[in-house]
């Protein structure tokens, strides 16, 4: 799921479920938007729900009510965008 700003069209948040290693849910908050050769990149703060009963559709509410635990920061570094002509 994506939460996209209605004026800038940039992703502010995203959430997903995964099945490997026991599965779970993740919620990410975007920051540090930058454009390199016309492609927008963002870094993220990665969260998981405090409750095993959380649902993907309600992770935004869990974020707003501080029911997510910060797991990590995701920083994209040394980005290179090559344009083939």
Protein Blocks (a to p, Z undefined) as FASTA:
>chain_A
ZZddfklopafbdcdddfeehiaadddddehiaceehiacddddddddfbfkbcfklmmm
mmmnopaccfbdcddehiacdddZZ
